[in-house]
Amino acid sequence: MLVDDEQYEGGSSSGFRWSPKELVDICHLDNKSPDPKTGVVISSALLVEKFGGLESLASALNTNLKSGLSPNEVNEARKSFYAVNFFEPPKIKGLYELVMENFDDKINLILLAAAAVSIVIGLIKDGWPMGLIEGTSIMIALVIIIVVNSGNNWISER
């Protein structure tokens, strides 16, 4: 969920010391600084300078560095202020979509057209059933390509 800067102008007015916008600044990995209390190098100098270190930040957020938040501590006020920590699960494609993706490839379209033209020309030239041999061979190759590609895509999405 995107953070609206105007909604979080004053972190303290909502009962929380730090706004989501201020907390986002911790993620800048360019600034590295040792924590004055522990001496551990922290990935953000801002964490030490502005928030007073890990323990001070955890205290201001009413959380524990070792156990985090319990499900009971995640109340509606915290959810409405900081938003829900949730990612939408990716949409998994169905069989039809996986098969139809193969026809975005120009080579597969060319093979399909070649199979149709070959079947028509073969039926005109050699008649039934000998005229189907070349076009059907191309069609079988195309089906194998589509099954293999769709199967690989299906496996990689899961």
ABEGO torsion letter per residue (X at the ends): XBBBAAAAABAAAAGBABBAAAAAAAABAABBBBBAAAGBBBABAAAAAAAGEAAAAAAAAGBBAAAEBBAAABBAAAAAAAEBBBBBBBBBBBAAAAAAAAAABAAAAAAAAAAAAAAAAAAAAAEOAAAAAAAAAAAAAAAAAAAAAAAAAAAAAX
